[in-house]
């Protein structure tokens, strides 16, 4: 798996989930790339190193390579989600500097290199804006034939947007890059807000996490305090939506989800709808030359919540 992320709080929980799979011998993390989004990509890379090291993994030049990616979108100003993730991306917990350092290779170049080195083997999991993936497609027109699958956390269809009325944050942060990804001829699984929001964890789950005294559990509980504070007005009870972890879990176990197949486009020009993901849900949809995207519309919520907690507590 090659993970492209903007390491804020839900990305951090996702890294812990992936680390648990790696340590159990159930997955290989070939690399991580970071992108603007929740936080700037350099801070995101340092956060990635911190999380992987906290999980007992070597990262950076001597372990899992962590590459810094695009610092801004393709065609608009950059925007960060500091209200949701804190000024440091980890809930203003001010963690110590990591032991490792990011590699010199840019994240988009890392995608192309690893895909070339391992044709047909990589699952590309993207949980931030898709600028690095869009840039990689522009760097290598053969890339879609080299990647096994692309799994994206992003978009919203029947569910309201979470950054504008219609748009989900990861897509809105770089609509042009997202549309490049959905237009490319590779297998894409899209995990939108429609699937992630029903998986929100609440007091009981958070309390079970906080009851464990391992260093990793304490770290996860501490950063989730900030995230839960941010989410409580939206959920109308204490809790949080750990969006990115659902995408990772569906990448590993697709049977956990429910899906529909639709070509997906991104609105690039609408005054009120820029960044909105659009599918034709009519009973007689129009013909579309794009390859259909496998869109998650639901999941086994209980299984997701229990597996994520077990993963964090296993570290």
C-alpha positions, 0 to 999 in steps of 0.5 A: 500500500502507498498512502497519500495523506494530509496527516491530521487527526483522522489520518493519524488514526489511519496510520495507526490502523495501517501500522497494526496491519504491518506489524501483524504481517497483513500488509506492506506500507511501501511509502507515504506521501503528504499533501496540503489539506488539514495542514501544510505538507511538511508538517504533515510529513513530520506528523506521519513520522511521529505517528509511525514511530509511536507505533514502533515502526522505522520511518524516513530514510531508514524505514518507510519513506515519507515524501513531502508533496504538493504545497498548494492546489493546481488552480486555487489558493491553499486552505488548511483545516486548523479548526478541526485538527489544530495548528500542529495537525495533531490537536495542538498536542505539540508532540516532540520532533520525530527521529526520522526525516522526510526523504528528498523525493517529492511525493508525486515522483515517489508514486510514479517510481514505486508504481514503476518498480511494482507494476500491478501491485500497489494499492494507492490509498488517498485520504487528502486532496488529490494534488499528488495523484493528479501531478503523478498522472501528468508525470507519467501517462502510463501510471493508470496501467501500473496501479492495482487500485486507487482508494479515495476518501472524498466526495459527497452525494446524498450527504451535505458537504463538510466545507461548503453546502455541497462539497466535501473537503478533500475534493474541494481543496483541489477540484481539478486534481480530483477530476483528473483522478476520476477521469483516469482509466484505473480502478477507483474506489471512492469513500464519500461522506455518505459512507463515513459519517454513519461510522461516527464514534461516540462516548462509549468508544472514546471511553474504551480507548481512554481506559487503556494506558499504553503509550499509543492509546494515550496518544490517540485519546489525546489527539481525539479530544480536540477532534471530538470538541470540533465535531460535537456541534455537528454530531449534537453529541460528543463524538468524532468521524474518523473518515480516513480509517474507513477508506483504509479498512475498505481497501483491505477488506472490501466486503465490509462495504456496500457499493454502487458503480457510477462515473463520477465528475467534479464540478469545476465552475459552479459559483455555489457548487465548485468541488462537488462530486456529481454522479448521474443517479437517474434510473436511465443515466446518460451515457458516459465515456468515463470508467465507472467509479466504485462508490461506497454507500454504506458499511458494517459500522459496528465491525469498522468501529471494533476493528479500529479500536482493536488495531489501536490497542494492539500497538 
